Amino acid sequence: MRIALITAGAAGMYCGSCLRDNALVRALQALGHDATLISTYTPIRTDEEDVSEPHVFYGGVNVYLQEKLSLFRHTPRFVDSLLDWPALLRWAGRFAHRTQYDKLGGMTISILEGRAGHQRKELKRLVEWFKTDLKPEVILLTNVLLSGMVPELKRALGVPILATLQGDDIFLEALKPGDRRQCLDLIRRNCESLDGLIATSRSYADHMSDYLGIDRSKIEVIPPGLHLHGHGGPKLPRADARPVIGFFARIAPEKGLHHLVDAFVELRKTTKAPLLRVSGWLGEQNRAYLNEQRAKLAAAGLAQDFEHVESPDHVSKANFLRSLDVLSVPTVYREPKGLFVLESWANSVPVVLPNHGCFTELVE
């Protein structure tokens, strides 16, 4: 079967949805399907083999310029191609993290408007490529924030189209209330053209059914998987025999590192063990947040018992996980996927997590 999965690049950072989408397409290819991973906005970043197409649709620079300046809604294709150059998109992605989500409401609305939005030229290009080159038999979107393309794809191709629910609400909740309402209305309208939705956990399916006002029976639950290559090696020797609590996820307030630091400070009031090791993607906009956690630990006299490890590659990630005795990522939102839980278990490391989102289902 010819399957097209449309994912969304995360401006150069490691992103759970990108990792999940890339792993899914690799697995489908291994099963004999003609599966293609198509990036939008920016090239994806993954610590495993990247199987995505080399060119990017809805390139982030073009999308932004078409939203802000009407001239770029009519530029010829060769100009757009220059602005979609992957190296340029990676460079521009270095500055994208400085943009606050609540500033992206207008552009998100426009993209969700599809053929009526300012990015209609990007949609036309994607539709033409599907019709003349890829000719997919089924299309899967990485999230419903891309659903503005669904009505036109359905009209032009007439193939089944599905979308995954895997963190859409986190982005939407960061928008201004008025923008969020418009986005939700557009998503509900666009979802009427979908043939189905996929959630990565039962709890997230239940939550998003209520959040989007979509019939729960239309949402199938397919948990994410993990390639085990590189995982599961022996524990690494270490000089300090004290147990180690670890955090491995994007270092950002929503991932709850501050809760873990607070718990660690309380724990160390009654024992000289354990140590705390932290790693994961860290954007420049969150370095101040990490420094706040360092300051709390220093004030408690624990600076020497804390280590921050810069975001590692695949081999270093597995080594980091194997250096831990327990992993804890106390997210402040309903975690939809929990890939870091699977990665931790793949390296024989237990977890301590909040009783919400997919965590409950995974642990049970």
C-alpha positions as CSV (number, residue, x, y, z in Angstrom):
1,M,0.0,0.0,0.0
2,R,1.2,3.5,-0.8
3,I,1.0,5.4,2.4
4,A,1.9,9.1,2.9
5,L,2.5,10.4,6.4
6,I,2.7,14.2,6.7
7,T,4.7,15.2,9.7
8,A,5.7,18.6,11.1
9,G,9.3,19.6,11.6
10,A,10.1,21.2,15.0
11,A,12.6,23.8,13.9
12,G,15.6,21.7,14.6
13,M,14.8,20.3,18.0
14,Y,14.1,16.7,18.8
15,C,10.4,16.2,18.9
16,G,8.4,13.2,20.1
17,S,6.0,13.4,17.3
18,C,8.7,13.5,14.7
19,L,10.5,10.5,16.4
20,R,7.2,8.6,16.5
21,D,6.3,9.4,12.9
22,N,9.8,8.5,11.6
23,A,9.7,5.2,13.5
24,L,6.2,4.4,12.2
25,V,7.2,4.9,8.6
26,R,10.4,2.8,9.1
27,A,8.2,0.0,10.5
28,L,5.7,0.2,7.7
29,Q,8.5,0.1,5.1
30,A,9.9,-3.0,6.9
31,L,6.5,-4.6,6.5
32,G,6.6,-4.1,2.8
33,H,4.5,-1.0,2.4
34,D,5.5,1.9,0.1
35,A,5.4,4.4,3.0
36,T,6.7,8.0,2.6
37,L,7.4,10.5,5.3
38,I,6.8,14.1,4.1
39,S,8.1,17.0,6.2
40,T,6.3,20.4,6.6
41,Y,7.6,23.7,8.0
42,T,11.2,22.5,8.6
43,P,13.2,19.2,8.1
44,I,12.7,16.9,11.0
45,R,15.4,16.0,13.5
46,T,15.7,12.4,14.7
47,D,18.4,10.5,16.5
48,E,17.8,7.4,14.4
49,E,17.9,7.0,10.6
50,D,15.9,9.8,9.0
51,V,13.6,8.3,6.3
52,S,11.8,11.6,5.4
53,E,11.7,13.1,1.9
54,P,14.5,15.5,1.3
55,H,12.2,18.4,0.2
56,V,9.9,20.2,2.6
57,F,6.3,21.4,1.9
58,Y,4.7,24.4,3.6
59,G,8.3,25.6,4.2
60,G,8.5,27.7,7.4
61,V,10.0,30.7,5.7
62,N,7.4,30.7,2.9
63,V,4.5,30.1,5.3
64,Y,5.6,33.1,7.4
65,L,6.2,35.5,4.6
66,Q,2.9,34.5,2.9
67,E,1.1,35.3,6.1
68,K,2.8,38.7,6.7
69,L,3.3,40.0,3.1
70,S,0.8,39.6,0.3
71,L,3.6,39.8,-2.3
72,F,4.9,36.3,-1.3
73,R,1.4,34.8,-2.0
74,H,2.1,35.3,-5.7
75,T,5.9,34.7,-6.1
76,P,7.0,32.2,-8.8
77,R,7.9,28.6,-7.9
78,F,11.7,29.2,-8.3
79,V,11.6,31.9,-5.6
80,D,9.6,29.6,-3.3
81,S,12.2,26.8,-4.0
82,L,15.0,29.0,-2.8
83,L,13.1,29.8,0.4
84,D,12.4,26.1,0.9
85,W,16.1,25.1,0.7
86,P,16.5,22.7,3.7
87,A,19.8,24.4,4.9
88,L,18.0,27.7,5.0
89,L,15.0,26.2,6.9
90,R,17.4,24.7,9.4
91,W,19.2,28.0,9.9
92,A,15.9,29.9,10.3
93,G,14.7,27.2,12.7
94,R,17.4,28.4,15.1
95,F,15.4,31.6,15.7
96,A,11.9,30.1,15.6
97,H,12.1,29.0,19.2
98,R,12.2,32.7,20.3
99,T,8.7,33.1,18.9
100,Q,6.0,32.7,21.6
101,Y,3.2,30.3,20.7
102,D,0.6,33.0,21.5
103,K,2.0,35.1,18.6
104,L,1.2,32.3,16.1
105,G,-2.6,32.4,16.3
106,G,-3.1,34.3,13.0
107,M,-0.8,32.1,11.0
108,T,-2.4,28.9,12.5
109,I,-5.9,30.1,11.6
110,S,-4.8,30.9,8.1
111,I,-3.2,27.4,7.6
112,L,-6.4,25.8,9.0
113,E,-8.5,27.8,6.5
114,G,-6.8,25.7,3.7
115,R,-7.7,26.9,0.3
116,A,-9.2,30.2,1.8
117,G,-6.0,30.9,3.7
118,H,-2.9,32.9,2.8
119,Q,-0.9,29.7,2.3
120,R,-3.2,28.4,-0.5
121,K,-0.2,28.3,-2.8
122,E,1.5,25.8,-0.5
123,L,-1.6,23.6,-0.5
124,K,-1.8,23.6,-4.3
125,R,1.8,22.5,-4.6
126,L,1.3,19.6,-2.2
127,V,-1.9,18.5,-4.0
128,E,-0.2,18.6,-7.4
129,W,2.8,16.6,-6.1
130,F,0.5,13.9,-4.7
131,K,-1.5,13.7,-7.9
132,T,1.4,13.5,-10.3
133,D,4.2,11.9,-8.3
134,L,3.4,10.1,-5.1
135,K,-0.2,9.0,-5.8
136,P,-0.9,7.8,-2.3
137,E,-3.6,5.3,-1.4
138,V,-4.0,6.6,2.1
139,I,-2.8,9.8,3.8
140,L,-2.0,10.2,7.5
141,L,-1.5,13.6,9.1
142,T,0.7,14.0,12.2
143,N,-1.9,16.2,13.9
144,V,-5.1,18.1,13.3
145,L,-3.3,21.4,13.2
146,L,-2.6,20.4,9.6
147,S,-6.2,19.6,8.9
148,G,-6.7,22.7,6.7
149,M,-5.3,20.7,3.8
150,V,-7.8,17.8,4.3
151,P,-10.9,19.1,2.4
152,E,-8.8,20.0,-0.7
153,L,-6.8,16.7,-0.6
154,K,-10.0,14.8,-0.3
155,R,-11.6,16.6,-3.2
156,A,-8.5,16.2,-5.4
157,L,-7.5,12.6,-4.5
158,G,-10.5,10.9,-3.1
159,V,-8.4,8.6,-0.9
160,P,-8.9,7.9,2.8
161,I,-7.3,10.6,5.1
162,L,-6.7,10.2,8.8
163,A,-5.0,12.3,11.4
164,T,-3.2,11.6,14.6
165,L,-3.9,13.2,18.0
166,Q,-0.6,13.6,19.8
167,G,-0.2,16.9,21.6
168,D,-2.4,19.3,19.6
169,D,-4.1,20.7,22.7
170,I,-0.8,21.7,24.2
171,F,-0.1,24.1,21.3
172,L,-3.8,25.3,21.1
173,E,-3.9,26.1,24.9
174,A,-0.9,28.4,24.4
175,L,-2.8,30.6,21.9
176,K,-4.8,33.7,22.8
177,P,-8.4,32.7,23.8
178,G,-10.0,34.3,20.7
179,D,-7.5,32.6,18.3
180,R,-8.0,29.3,20.1
181,R,-11.7,29.4,19.6
182,Q,-11.3,30.1,15.9
183,C,-8.8,27.3,15.5
184,L,-11.1,24.8,17.3
185,D,-14.0,25.8,15.0
186,L,-11.8,25.3,11.9
187,I,-10.4,22.0,13.2
188,R,-14.0,20.7,13.9
189,R,-15.0,21.7,10.4
190,N,-12.0,20.1,8.7
191,C,-12.3,16.9,10.7
192,E,-15.7,16.3,9.0
193,S,-13.7,15.5,5.9
194,L,-11.5,13.0,7.7
195,D,-12.1,9.2,7.5
196,G,-10.8,8.7,11.0
197,L,-8.5,9.8,13.9
198,I,-5.8,8.0,15.7
199,A,-4.7,8.6,19.3
200,T,-1.6,7.3,21.0
201,S,-3.4,6.4,24.3
202,R,-7.0,5.8,25.6
203,S,-6.8,8.7,28.0
204,Y,-5.8,11.1,25.3
205,A,-8.5,9.8,23.0
206,D,-11.1,10.5,25.7
207,H,-9.7,13.9,26.4
208,M,-9.4,15.0,22.8
209,S,-12.9,13.7,22.1
210,D,-14.2,16.2,24.7
211,Y,-11.8,18.9,23.8
212,L,-12.6,18.9,20.1
213,G,-16.2,17.9,20.4
214,I,-15.6,14.8,18.2
215,D,-17.5,11.5,18.6
216,R,-15.2,9.2,20.6
217,S,-16.1,6.2,18.4
218,K,-14.2,7.9,15.5
219,I,-10.9,7.7,17.4
220,E,-8.8,4.6,17.2
221,V,-6.1,4.0,19.8
222,I,-2.7,2.8,18.5
223,P,0.1,3.1,21.0
224,P,3.5,4.3,19.7
225,G,6.3,1.8,19.2
226,L,10.1,1.9,19.6
227,H,13.0,0.5,17.6
228,L,15.1,-1.4,20.0
229,H,18.4,-1.1,18.1
230,G,21.0,0.3,20.5
231,H,18.9,-0.1,23.6
232,G,19.3,-2.7,26.3
233,G,23.0,-2.9,26.9
234,P,24.7,-3.5,30.2
235,K,24.7,-1.0,33.0
236,L,27.7,1.4,32.8
237,P,30.3,1.5,35.6
238,R,30.3,4.6,37.7
239,A,32.5,6.0,40.4
240,D,29.7,7.1,42.8
241,A,27.7,4.1,44.1
242,R,24.7,6.3,45.2
243,P,21.5,5.7,43.2
244,V,20.7,8.2,40.5
245,I,17.3,9.8,39.7
246,G,17.1,10.8,36.0
247,F,15.1,13.1,33.8
248,F,15.1,12.7,30.1
249,A,12.8,14.8,28.0
250,R,12.6,18.3,26.5
251,I,13.8,20.7,29.2
252,A,10.8,23.0,29.4
253,P,8.3,24.0,32.2
254,E,5.6,21.8,30.7
255,K,7.7,18.7,31.2
256,G,7.8,19.4,34.9
257,L,11.6,19.4,35.7
258,H,10.8,22.0,38.4
259,H,8.6,19.5,40.2
260,L,11.3,16.9,40.1
261,V,13.9,19.4,41.5
262,D,11.5,20.3,44.3
263,A,10.9,16.7,45.1
264,F,14.7,16.0,45.0
265,V,15.4,18.8,47.5
266,E,12.8,17.4,49.9
267,L,14.1,13.9,49.5
268,R,17.7,15.0,50.3
269,K,16.6,16.5,53.6
270,T,16.3,13.0,54.9
271,T,19.0,11.1,53.1
272,K,22.4,11.6,51.5
273,A,21.3,9.7,48.4
274,P,20.4,9.9,45.6
275,L,22.0,12.0,42.8
276,L,20.1,13.8,40.0
277,R,21.0,13.7,36.3
278,V,19.1,15.6,33.7
279,S,19.2,15.5,29.9
280,G,17.1,16.2,26.8
281,W,16.6,18.9,24.2
282,L,17.2,22.4,25.6
283,G,16.2,25.4,23.5
284,E,17.8,28.8,24.1
285,Q,14.4,30.1,25.4
286,N,14.5,27.6,28.2
287,R,18.1,28.0,29.4
288,A,16.9,30.6,32.0
289,Y,14.4,28.0,33.2
290,L,17.2,25.4,33.7
291,N,19.3,28.0,35.5
292,E,16.4,28.6,37.9
293,Q,16.5,24.9,38.8
294,R,20.2,25.0,39.2
295,A,19.8,28.0,41.6
296,K,17.2,26.1,43.7
297,L,19.6,23.2,44.0
298,A,22.5,25.4,44.9
299,A,20.5,27.2,47.6
300,A,19.8,23.7,49.1
301,G,23.5,22.9,49.0
302,L,23.0,20.2,46.3
303,A,24.8,21.8,43.3
304,Q,27.5,19.1,43.4
305,D,24.9,16.3,43.3
306,F,23.3,17.5,40.1
307,E,24.5,17.0,36.5
308,H,23.1,18.4,33.3
309,V,24.0,16.4,30.2
310,E,23.6,18.1,26.8
311,S,21.0,16.6,24.5
312,P,22.7,13.4,23.2
313,D,22.7,11.4,20.0
314,H,21.0,7.9,20.0
315,V,24.0,6.0,21.4
316,S,24.6,8.6,24.1
317,K,20.9,8.7,25.0
318,A,20.9,4.9,25.6
319,N,24.1,5.3,27.7
320,F,22.5,8.1,29.7
321,L,19.4,6.0,30.4
322,R,21.5,3.1,31.5
323,S,23.3,5.3,34.0
324,L,20.1,5.8,35.9
325,D,18.4,3.8,38.6
326,V,15.0,5.4,38.1
327,L,13.5,7.9,35.6
328,S,10.9,10.6,36.4
329,V,9.4,13.1,34.0
330,P,6.5,14.7,36.0
331,T,4.8,16.5,33.1
332,V,2.2,19.2,34.0
333,Y,-0.1,18.2,31.1
334,R,-1.7,14.9,30.0
335,E,1.2,13.2,28.2
336,P,-0.2,11.6,25.0
337,K,2.7,9.3,24.0
338,G,5.4,8.8,26.7
339,L,8.2,7.7,24.3
340,F,10.7,8.4,27.0
341,V,9.0,5.8,29.2
342,L,9.4,3.2,26.5
343,E,13.1,4.2,26.0
344,S,13.7,3.9,29.8
345,W,12.1,0.5,30.0
346,A,14.1,-0.6,26.9
347,N,17.2,0.0,29.0
348,S,15.8,-1.8,32.1
349,V,15.2,1.5,34.1
350,P,11.9,1.8,36.1
351,V,9.9,5.0,36.2
352,V,8.0,7.1,38.7
353,L,5.4,9.3,37.0
354,P,2.2,11.3,37.7
355,N,-1.0,9.3,37.6
356,H,-2.4,11.0,34.4
357,G,-2.3,10.8,30.6
358,C,-0.7,7.8,29.0
359,F,1.5,7.2,32.1
360,T,-1.3,5.4,33.9
361,E,-2.0,3.1,30.9
362,L,1.7,2.3,30.4
363,V,2.4,1.5,34.0
364,E,-0.8,-0.6,34.4
